[in-house]
């Protein structure tokens, strides 16, 4: 593992690192904030970012380090897709597929399947690396994310509820099988078999197997993507039908930006810390 950067931040360490990923078959970067008091017993949150993002967006825009330092919460923020000269990108150059848009799935279609194994990377390889490299306990962690990353966080929780025991999201894509962003990504990475798509659809997953978690979602009412791509209402309905505990707060006037995320991130950090230390 290579240290790209380490900075003192609220008496903790904000670092960026790179390693050779076996899941994604390429170098992968990730960021880790470690409070001064961090130990093997510290609660750990995995943050998954959205379309076009890298590990930098959250650590530079969310303003999460102050409260994380207060809580003793470690935050791991990986990149959103594999990258490198040998990693394929959308030939049309769109922002919602390919580099920066891994959608947290394990691709089965070529040429994507060689590198785009983000589900395995987040759910297994990265937690193991955190344990080995930083001595963190990652058997029970929290997961949160924004937009595409909110989709990733919810699917990680429902598919691995014993590891990702607490989950929250900002403006998540909750029904990718039913919206343009998701349909494009799932068709490209997984092919035309829609049965496979449902494994990455939070509305479908909660109906199959609701969990004991209290899911927290914040959504801005002025988000331009709400009606076309996000559809918070579909997930709330699915949770109600499945008996899943969820709090979905519609934040009046907020958009899809990190100004929105930074406004409420502290509440999410406290939500996860309480769940992990109960």
ROBA-388663 format. One record per residue (C-alpha): x, y, z. Coordinates in steps of 0.001 Angstrom, whole numbers, padded with zeros to 6 digits, always signed. Example, Ala and Ser with C-alpha at 12.3 -4.5 7.8 and 13.67 -1.06 7.14 Angstrom:
REM residues 2
+012300-004500+007800 +013670-001060+007140 
//
This chain:
REM residues 278
+000000+000000+000000 +001353+003404-001001 +000784+006584+000985 -000341+009314-001420 -000923+011980+001219 -001419+012343+004960 -002525+015546+006687 -003216+016419+010303 -006930+017221+010621 -008689+017944+013945 -005805+016142+015668 -006506+013078+013517 -005050+011956+010207 -006721+012428+006837 -004912+010108+004474 -005151+009024+000851 -003682+005664-000142 -003277+003431-003176 -002985-000326-003501 -003189-003043-006134 -006719-004377-006043 -007266-008049-006753 -011006-007503-007259 -010641-004686-009781 -007318-005848-011268 -005838-002344-011138 -004547+000217-008646 -007307+001646-006457 -007254+004752-004289 -009150+005333-001079 -009185+007883+001726 -009231+007177+005456 -009863+009620+008292 -008513+008296+011584 -009257+010281+014752 -006415+010739+017200 -007988+008195+019563 -008580+005572+016844 -008036+001966+017858 -009080-001523+016843 -012332-000930+018713 -013228+002298+016874 -016521+002436+014946 -015959+002494+011182 -018067+004100+008447 -017640+003373+004744 -018702+006348+002607 -019623+005691-001040 -019617+008671-003402 -021687+009389-006483 -021303+009753-010228 -018102+011477-011465 -016594+011455-007956 -013292+010121-006644 -012160+009613-003054 -011546+013376-002926 -015105+014684-003080 -016215+013578+000346 -013030+014398+002232 -012795+017920+000800 -016477+018941+000587 -018535+017163+003265 -016863+018666+006326 -017209+015412+008217 -013852+015296+009992 -014685+017602+012914 -017608+015504+014144 -015867+012230+013272 -012950+013310+015457 -015334+014142+018295 -017069+010762+017985 -013922+008709+017443 -015377+007509+014141 -013100+006242+011371 -014309+007078+007843 -013200+005097+004789 -013976+006731+001426 -013042+004669-001665 -013026+005724-005297 -016185+005142-007329 -014725+002942-010060 -011532+001288-011245 -009182+003556-013190 -006079+003305-015358 -004918+003051-018943 -006139-000541-019248 -009563+000123-017691 -012319+000611-020294 -014466+003737-020348 -017725+004595-022077 -016771+005128-025742 -019360+007898-025914 -017644+009730-023065 -020770+010063-020916 -020498+010817-017199 -022962+008153-016040 -021183+005010-017263 -017592+003795-017135 -014886+005699-015261 -016312+007400-012194 -019540+005429-012538 -018905+001900-011326 -022379+001730-009718 -021043-000616-007034 -021891-003743-009028 -019864-006774-010100 -019976-006553-013893 -020569-009733-015862 -020340-008309-019397 -017136-007716-021326 -015128-005540-021456 -016350-004377-018049 -016145-007627-016090 -012337-007683-015939 -012098-004532-013801 -015558-003347-012745 -015970-005486-009629 -016880-002720-007226 -019363-004741-005172 -016730-007320-004259 -014164-004596-003697 -016308-002690-001187 -017954-005651+000514 -014888-007867+000980 -011494-006651-000252 -011474-003142+001215 -012715-004154+004701 -009999-006816+004808 -007394-004242+003793 -008578-001854+006521 -008142-004602+009093 -004685-005579+007846 -003253-002122+007158 -004805-000086+009977 -005750-002676+012575 -009437-001774+012370 -012253-004114+013262 -014392-004307+010113 -016658-007245+010851 -019461-004840+011876 -019359-001430+010195 -021662+001295+008907 -022136+002349+005292 -023489+005575+003813 -023397+007344+000483 -024690+010015-001851 -026673+009488-005080 -025048+006515-006868 -023193+005965-003599 -026484+005964-001718 -027592+003179-004042 -024341+001383-003266 -024739+001829+000482 -028269+000455+000536 -027412-002560-001614 -024314-003318+000490 -026462-003305+003613 -029219-005515+002245 -026825-008006+000692 -024394-008075+003626 -026431-007112+006703 -024079-008909+009088 -021157-006672+008042 -022881-003389+007099 -025133-003250+010128 -026030+000460+009890 -026927+002351+006699 -027890+005843+005600 -028012+007782+002354 -028284+011222+000820 -030433+011429-002328 -029941+007741-003195 -030858+006028-006451 -033230+003540-004840 -034821+001848-007853 -032149+001589-010574 -034137-000983-012530 -036816+001685-013079 -034848+004882-013822 -032588+005938-016747 -029289+006160-014842 -029749+002707-013400 -031111+001059-016514 -028146+002270-018555 -025605+001084-015996 -027210-002262-015214 -027714-003131-018874 -024132-002225-019685 -022493-004007-016772 -024870-006964-016349 -026469-007501-019757 -030127-007856-020656 -031203-010339-017961 -033328-008162-015702 -033456-010866-013048 -029780-010100-012379 -030540-006397-012140 -032794-006916-009127 -029771-007947-007027 -028747-004278-007114 -032160-002666-006644 -032862-001539-003068 -036634-001645-003521 -036424-005272-004608 -033901-006198-001930 -035903-004815+000988 -038944-006748-000150 -036901-009957-000227 -035255-009561+003157 -035927-006578+005437 -033380-006048+008206 -033310-004889+011820 -031564-001633+010898 -033059+001827+011173 -032368+003306+007731 -031857+007073+007536 -032353+008977+004262 -032157+012695+003541 -033478+014043+000239 -033633+017627-000989 -036942+018831-002414 -035146+021069-004952 -033064+018181-006290 -033364+018252-010098 -032924+014452-010223 -035590+013544-007670 -038498+012637-009936 -036561+011167-012870 -033642+009311-011283 -033971+009017-007491 -037614+008223-006621 -037339+008244-002844 -041064+007550-002683 -040650+004098-004213 -038244+003038-001480 -040405+004427+001308 -043350+002457-000079 -041252-000707-000371 -040037-000337+003215 -043582+000150+004465 -044729-002973+002644 -041786-005004+003970 -041943-003732+007540 -038516-002106+007274 -037817+000760+009683 -036879+003878+007699 -036778+007617+008315 -036864+009563+005045 -036613+013307+005557 -037518+015654+002717 -035306+018718+003159 -037096+021774+001801 -035113+023755-000778 -031970+021600-000817 -030478+020350-004089 -028262+017405-005055 -025002+019135-004114 -022426+018682-001374 -023831+021849+000217 -026788+019577+000993 -024597+016720+002204 -022495+018974+004437 -025630+020458+006006 -026741+017145+007502 -023661+014901+007545 -023159+015332+011294 -026574+013799+011988 -025659+010775+009877 -022325+010324+011650 -024066+010387+015020 -026724+007981+013751 -024075+005432+012772 -021930+005861+015854 -024950+005226+018063 -025841+002094+016098 -022295+000716+016178 -021659+001394+019862 -025046+000392+021261 
//
